[in-house]
């Protein structure tokens, strides 16, 4: 029975993250058509604003959902957020003005941003106590599957860009009935699985009881991680062209980068759970820094270039997700969702800063090699941020949550 229960949790939480990957790429893929047709009088500046306000909504949703799901449980808040995201995604193409397009995207972002932290928390709660990092990395493979699916749909749809949003929203509505009937609650407060009362979640607990250093370290690492993820996904092809590479199709490098990401996510979580989440996360950030700096050196061999990009994706994307895996090992169970939401929310600021800072380098004509130096520096700062977090100490499954070792590794 428990096996079947966990399979539903895995499948439905994974699908929840697929929606985010699909939606982010759907907007990116639609912008050229929106500009070419001047939909609602849209300009390039308007498109930038809509994309940015969407990420602001995602970050706000991630921050707000943590205390809510720690107080009321995971299942019902997750379904409400998917409903909000689905409805406002479907109506997005119908909006007649840029202002309404931006408002709808922000509301959809609130719903979408709240989904991922809850899904990651549910996966960690359903996982064994020594498999929290792997549960996070497996969940986040859904993001890249959604991104690839949206890219393929965009190629097929072409001028019919609105179909991407109808499909993305409809998928969420289709999944909701399955969640209603099959998704179990995983939070002790909601299912009252213990006889002892579970403390209420309070935001200030992230900075009390010895957690302040961990919280700050997680926030900095998440910021740097998502700066890398979104900065590379947005500007990698342009950086390569600035380096003088003859790249026939910019999507090829992005595809290679994301294939590397999926491989890294499949392996990184298992290694972190087996060898220790702190040391593994530090190594992943350090390797990412070295590889990103290596990309600043021009490579004559296309095969070598593709190989380096592949391995870069392996480390960069997984380093960010291992930060989420860290959360389940650091905080007590009654504030895990609050901690996860804040880590995801602060990370979204990096998601906004990454493309923005890299874009400034592109506009100034200094994207190559300084863009790669920027990314390498961010990865190094991510490693140092993880280094300041005390090493989590293993605890029995029946305990209320992980504890921190008295000394850092």
Secondary structure by P-SEA (a helix, b strand, c coil): caaaaaaaaaaaaaaaaaaaaaaaaaaaaaaaaaaaaccccccaaaaaaaaaaaaaaaaaaaaaaaaaaaaccccaaaaaaaaaaaaaaaaccccccaaaaaaaaaaaaaaaaacaaaaaaaaaaacccccaaaaaaaaaaaaaaaaaaaaaaaaaaccccaaaaaaaaaaaaaacccccccccccccccccccccccccccccccccccaaaaaaaaaaaaaaaaaaaaaaaccaaaaaaaaccccccaaaaaaaaaaaaaaaaacaaaaaaaacaaaaaaaaaaaaaaaaaaaccccccaaaaaaaaaaaaacaaaaaaaaaaaaaacccccaaaaaaaaaaaaaaaaaaaaaaaaaaaaaacccaaaaaaaaaaaaaaaaaaaaaccbbbbbcccccbbbbccccc
